[in-house]
Amino acid sequence: MTQQEITLRVPGKREYALVLRLALGGAAILKDLDAGALDDLRSASDEAVDCLLHQGREVSWLTMYVVDGGDRLTVRICAEFAGEGAFLADKEETEVSRAVLETLIPEVEMCAKDCGCIQAISLTLKKAVAAEA
């Protein structure tokens, strides 16, 4: 059964991406990720944070969830936007972010709000060692 194991909520500011990176280092050790996978995951989390923060809307909070799926690990980073209002998403920027993420992580999912801005990005990769049943 897939379960959320780690939740970390930080202010929606670029400098807090470092906190998410450090937490991913601990998760990688606990979840049997090799060094290469950890490097890719850290780079992908930086790109995901950049994507979420640079959409023309203020972000109040970023929340990272780590979900252990046995032989797979999913990291989901979500943005909580400040206020509502008109917004025109830049689809080209979103596709550039998706392309960068897909070079680092095998499975990427981007969830958009009705306005077109990306609210959550999920990054899923295989662990180095499958969990015992």
Disulfide bonds with the S-S distance in Angstrom:
none
